[in-house]
Amino acid sequence: MTAYPACIRVVDSHTEGEPTRVVVEGWPEPAGATMAERREDLRQRFDHLRSAVVCEPRGHDALVGALLTTPVHSGSAAGVIFFNNVGCLGMCGHGLIGVVRTLEHLGRLEPGAVAIDTPVGTVSAELDADGTVTVRNVAARCHARGVPVDVPGVGTVTGDVAYGGNWFFISEMEGLPLDLANQFELTRVTRAILAALRAQGITGEAGAEIDHVELSGPPTRADADSRNFVLCPGGAWDRSPCGTGTSARMAALHAAGQLPAGRRWRQESITGSVFTGWLEDAGDDLVPHIQGHAWITGEAVLRFDPADPFRSGFTAG
Ligand code: PYC
């Protein structure tokens, strides 16, 4: 079904450089008793709206969309389904920070604590009066360490498979500095790693698809512990340090005995922005906290002219 609403109202923001477009009006509520069911309904019935809202010509490949829904748990303020140029995400750390600031901008939230339902679990966030947002993410874990992948044109790349709300392959690439000037080569190499993971059937737990690749290297800022480059599922790279990627990295460091619970981890992105993270030891679970900032960049009413040949959007992917 490709029915379009007359218009969709969105609020745009960026979190440490990475953009989020929150849909606040006009998109019919997906059906389902859980957020995972609603995400599936979005995939089945509203994929054309996903593409129309975040892809060109209304958006671009690096843009992450966030559809607000009613909550599924009492005590939560809202539900959210994150999506990008090729599909839906599980969680999105930078996106959640953008959602919190957007709700504040709309007058629906004041500084304090808030819980938000996502397809992979309920997360909570604390909004400070100065605009700082701290996300308490879903539990993270390191699934496998030191996994070798034979990457055509690159060689054997060894990395960890870890979960931080999405599945990541996390590696280091000596000889390829994590500089903005190298963005095209970094994109080429990480896309090749992603393709090799798929071709070689390397997955997360229970066959879960690994759809993000994270390269780690030394920081350029004196106040950071590490710098990263994160390739997202649709082929774009994260301008922020990636909230779920930072969560997964902290779980991998913890598994390697290099990051005890509670110790601050300052994760720099390839654009130079920083998230501060730490792990909470919650009994059987390792719960990542991610702290960062988002800024509102605009508000728009999107229209979908039936005569527009690019009404459903397109991605160069
Ligand atoms: O911040 O978790 C994140 C994220 C995932 C994809 C883009 N950003």
Boltz pocket constraint, residues with backbone or C-beta under 6 A from the ligand:
constraints:
  - pocket:
      binder: B
      contacts: [[A, 18], [A, 64], [A, 89], [A, 91], [A, 92], [A, 93], [A, 94], [A, 95], [A, 232], [A, 238], [A, 240], [A, 241], [A, 242], [A, 243], [A, 244], [A, 245]]
      max_distance: 6.0
